[in-house]
């Protein structure tokens, strides 16, 4: 088969362009992650709401620009969930609903949900949101989301801490202690790049939880 050099050049150019687009959104997601980390660990409490609101707007724009990419949706969901935590009343519920929608769309695109991160945040959202008829909170769904995250990343500090907190609230102290201990060990063994501050905070929260169990 004879391959015309013009077609070869065109295909090569298209592949190069596709790779460049992918690298572009990956770098933007990395920037969102870095800024989320700084807001979470360095900003005073009274500044976090506005900072998360601005960051969520940028994340939403990135999702719109790359509708078939799962990772921007995961990070939009994480940021909007953090925004919900800093809000109150119906505003908090609105942010929680936006976060849930983005994360559920993300796992449709990527069954692993960005190494389980989407499922961790969904678990926390279903745990903390008010239940029907006002909200979507549901204990069984929250546990199912945590279990999915554990199946993907069984030693993850985030899933083990948030699952431990959920189990403690449910009065399941023995299981809560097991996961809190796993959360404490996770950071001691391996700190996630770019998440050093937030992971250290989770370790302290795991220790505090253990002291109460």
JOFEN-V287329 format. One record per pair of residues at least 4 apart in sequence whose ideal C-beta (glycine too) atoms are under 7 Angstrom apart, sorted by the first residue. I is the first residue (numbers start at 1). J is the second residue. D is the distance in whole Angstrom. If there is no record, write none. Layout:
i:I j:J d:D
i:I j:J d:D
This chain:
i:3 j:7 d:7
i:3 j:8 d:6
i:4 j:8 d:7
i:5 j:9 d:6
i:6 j:10 d:6
i:7 j:11 d:6
i:8 j:12 d:6
i:9 j:13 d:6
i:10 j:14 d:6
i:11 j:15 d:6
i:12 j:16 d:6
i:13 j:17 d:6
i:14 j:18 d:6
i:15 j:19 d:6
i:16 j:20 d:6
i:17 j:21 d:6
i:18 j:22 d:7
i:19 j:23 d:6
i:20 j:24 d:6
i:21 j:25 d:7
i:22 j:26 d:6
i:23 j:27 d:6
i:24 j:28 d:7
i:25 j:29 d:6
i:25 j:62 d:7
i:25 j:66 d:5
i:25 j:69 d:6
i:25 j:72 d:6
i:26 j:30 d:6
i:27 j:31 d:7
i:28 j:32 d:7
i:28 j:62 d:6
i:29 j:33 d:6
i:29 j:71 d:5
i:29 j:72 d:6
i:29 j:75 d:6
i:30 j:34 d:6
i:31 j:35 d:6
i:32 j:36 d:6
i:32 j:55 d:7
i:32 j:58 d:7
i:32 j:59 d:6
i:32 j:75 d:5
i:32 j:79 d:7
i:33 j:37 d:6
i:33 j:75 d:6
i:33 j:194 d:6
i:34 j:38 d:7
i:34 j:194 d:6
i:35 j:39 d:6
i:35 j:55 d:6
i:36 j:40 d:6
i:36 j:55 d:6
i:36 j:78 d:7
i:36 j:79 d:6
i:36 j:82 d:7
i:37 j:41 d:6
i:37 j:194 d:6
i:37 j:195 d:6
i:37 j:197 d:6
i:37 j:198 d:6
i:38 j:42 d:5
i:39 j:43 d:5
i:39 j:48 d:6
i:39 j:51 d:5
i:39 j:52 d:6
i:39 j:55 d:7
i:40 j:82 d:7
i:40 j:198 d:5
i:41 j:197 d:3
i:41 j:198 d:6
i:41 j:201 d:7
i:43 j:47 d:5
i:43 j:48 d:5
i:43 j:51 d:6
i:47 j:51 d:6
i:48 j:52 d:6
i:48 j:86 d:5
i:49 j:53 d:6
i:49 j:86 d:4
i:49 j:87 d:6
i:50 j:54 d:7
i:51 j:55 d:6
i:52 j:56 d:6
i:52 j:79 d:6
i:52 j:82 d:5
i:52 j:83 d:4
i:52 j:86 d:6
i:53 j:57 d:7
i:53 j:83 d:6
i:54 j:58 d:7
i:55 j:59 d:6
i:55 j:79 d:5
i:56 j:60 d:6
i:56 j:76 d:7
i:56 j:79 d:5
i:56 j:80 d:5
i:56 j:83 d:5
i:57 j:61 d:7
i:58 j:62 d:7
i:59 j:63 d:7
i:59 j:72 d:7
i:59 j:75 d:6
i:59 j:76 d:4
i:59 j:79 d:5
i:60 j:64 d:7
i:60 j:76 d:6
i:61 j:65 d:6
i:62 j:66 d:6
i:62 j:72 d:5
i:63 j:72 d:5
i:63 j:73 d:5
i:63 j:76 d:5
i:63 j:102 d:7
i:66 j:72 d:5
i:68 j:109 d:7
i:70 j:74 d:6
i:70 j:106 d:5
i:70 j:109 d:4
i:70 j:110 d:4
i:70 j:114 d:6
i:71 j:75 d:7
i:71 j:114 d:5
i:72 j:76 d:6
i:73 j:77 d:6
i:73 j:102 d:5
i:73 j:105 d:5
i:73 j:106 d:4
i:74 j:78 d:6
i:74 j:103 d:7
i:74 j:106 d:5
i:74 j:113 d:7
i:74 j:114 d:4
i:74 j:117 d:6
i:74 j:118 d:5
i:75 j:79 d:6
i:76 j:80 d:6
i:76 j:102 d:5
i:77 j:81 d:6
i:77 j:99 d:5
i:77 j:102 d:4
i:77 j:103 d:4
i:77 j:106 d:6
i:77 j:118 d:7
i:77 j:121 d:6
i:78 j:82 d:7
i:78 j:117 d:7
i:78 j:121 d:5
i:79 j:83 d:6
i:80 j:84 d:7
i:80 j:95 d:5
i:80 j:98 d:5
i:80 j:99 d:4
i:80 j:102 d:7
i:81 j:85 d:7
i:81 j:96 d:7
i:81 j:99 d:4
i:81 j:121 d:5
i:81 j:124 d:7
i:81 j:125 d:6
i:82 j:86 d:7
i:83 j:87 d:6
i:83 j:95 d:5
i:84 j:92 d:5
i:84 j:95 d:4
i:84 j:96 d:4
i:84 j:99 d:6
i:87 j:91 d:4
i:87 j:92 d:4
i:87 j:95 d:6
i:88 j:92 d:5
i:90 j:94 d:6
i:91 j:95 d:7
i:92 j:96 d:6
i:93 j:97 d:6
i:93 j:129 d:7
i:93 j:130 d:7
i:93 j:135 d:6
i:94 j:98 d:7
i:95 j:99 d:6
i:96 j:100 d:6
i:96 j:125 d:6
i:96 j:129 d:5
i:97 j:101 d:6
i:98 j:102 d:6
i:99 j:103 d:6
i:99 j:121 d:7
i:99 j:125 d:6
i:100 j:104 d:6
i:100 j:122 d:7
i:100 j:125 d:5
i:100 j:136 d:7
i:101 j:105 d:6
i:102 j:106 d:6
i:103 j:107 d:7
i:103 j:118 d:5
i:103 j:121 d:6
i:103 j:122 d:5
i:104 j:108 d:7
i:105 j:109 d:7
i:106 j:110 d:6
i:106 j:113 d:6
i:106 j:114 d:7
i:106 j:118 d:5
i:107 j:111 d:6
i:107 j:113 d:4
i:107 j:118 d:5
i:110 j:114 d:6
i:112 j:116 d:7
i:112 j:152 d:6
i:113 j:117 d:6
i:113 j:118 d:3
i:113 j:119 d:5
i:114 j:118 d:6
i:115 j:152 d:6
i:115 j:153 d:6
i:116 j:120 d:6
i:116 j:149 d:4
i:116 j:152 d:4
i:116 j:153 d:4
i:116 j:156 d:6
i:116 j:159 d:6
i:117 j:121 d:7
i:118 j:122 d:6
i:119 j:123 d:6
i:119 j:145 d:5
i:119 j:148 d:4
i:119 j:149 d:4
i:120 j:124 d:7
i:120 j:149 d:5
i:120 j:158 d:5
i:120 j:159 d:5
i:120 j:162 d:6
i:121 j:125 d:6
i:122 j:126 d:6
i:122 j:145 d:4
i:123 j:127 d:6
i:123 j:142 d:5
i:123 j:145 d:4
i:123 j:146 d:4
i:123 j:149 d:7
i:123 j:162 d:6
i:123 j:163 d:7
i:124 j:128 d:6
i:124 j:162 d:5
i:125 j:129 d:6
i:126 j:136 d:7
i:126 j:137 d:6
i:126 j:138 d:5
i:126 j:141 d:5
i:126 j:142 d:4
i:126 j:145 d:6
i:127 j:142 d:4
i:127 j:166 d:5
i:128 j:137 d:7
i:129 j:135 d:4
i:129 j:136 d:5
i:129 j:137 d:4
i:130 j:134 d:5
i:130 j:135 d:4
i:130 j:137 d:5
i:131 j:135 d:6
i:131 j:137 d:4
i:131 j:138 d:7
i:138 j:142 d:6
i:139 j:143 d:6
i:140 j:144 d:6
i:141 j:145 d:6
i:142 j:146 d:7
i:142 j:166 d:6
i:143 j:147 d:6
i:143 j:166 d:7
i:144 j:148 d:7
i:145 j:149 d:7
i:146 j:150 d:6
i:146 j:159 d:6
i:146 j:162 d:7
i:146 j:163 d:4
i:146 j:166 d:6
i:147 j:151 d:6
i:148 j:152 d:7
i:149 j:153 d:6
i:149 j:156 d:7
i:149 j:159 d:4
i:150 j:154 d:5
i:150 j:159 d:6
i:150 j:163 d:7
i:153 j:159 d:6
i:155 j:182 d:6
i:155 j:186 d:5
i:156 j:160 d:6
i:156 j:186 d:6
i:157 j:161 d:6
i:157 j:183 d:5
i:157 j:186 d:4
i:157 j:187 d:5
i:157 j:199 d:6
i:157 j:202 d:5
i:157 j:203 d:7
i:158 j:162 d:6
i:158 j:202 d:6
i:159 j:163 d:6
i:160 j:164 d:6
i:160 j:179 d:5
i:160 j:182 d:4
i:160 j:183 d:4
i:160 j:186 d:6
i:161 j:165 d:6
i:161 j:180 d:7
i:161 j:183 d:4
i:161 j:202 d:5
i:161 j:205 d:6
i:161 j:206 d:5
i:162 j:166 d:6
i:163 j:167 d:6
i:163 j:179 d:5
i:164 j:168 d:6
i:164 j:176 d:5
i:164 j:179 d:4
i:164 j:180 d:4
i:164 j:183 d:6
i:164 j:206 d:7
i:164 j:209 d:6
i:165 j:169 d:7
i:165 j:209 d:6
i:166 j:170 d:6
i:167 j:172 d:4
i:167 j:175 d:5
i:167 j:176 d:4
i:167 j:179 d:7
i:168 j:173 d:7
i:168 j:176 d:4
i:168 j:209 d:6
i:168 j:213 d:6
i:172 j:176 d:6
i:173 j:177 d:6
i:173 j:213 d:5
i:174 j:178 d:7
i:175 j:179 d:7
i:176 j:180 d:6
i:176 j:213 d:6
i:177 j:181 d:6
i:177 j:210 d:7
i:177 j:213 d:5
i:178 j:182 d:7
i:179 j:183 d:6
i:180 j:184 d:7
i:180 j:206 d:5
i:180 j:209 d:5
i:180 j:210 d:5
i:180 j:213 d:7
i:181 j:185 d:6
i:181 j:210 d:7
i:182 j:186 d:6
i:183 j:202 d:6
i:183 j:203 d:7
i:183 j:206 d:4
i:184 j:188 d:7
i:184 j:203 d:6
i:184 j:206 d:5
i:184 j:207 d:6
i:184 j:210 d:7
i:185 j:189 d:6
i:186 j:190 d:7
i:187 j:191 d:6
i:187 j:199 d:5
i:187 j:200 d:7
i:187 j:202 d:7
i:187 j:203 d:4
i:191 j:196 d:5
i:191 j:199 d:6
i:192 j:199 d:6
i:195 j:199 d:5
i:196 j:200 d:6
i:197 j:201 d:7
i:198 j:202 d:7
i:199 j:203 d:7
i:200 j:204 d:7
i:201 j:205 d:6
i:202 j:206 d:6
i:203 j:207 d:7
i:204 j:208 d:6
i:205 j:209 d:6
i:206 j:210 d:6
i:207 j:211 d:7
i:208 j:212 d:7
i:209 j:213 d:6
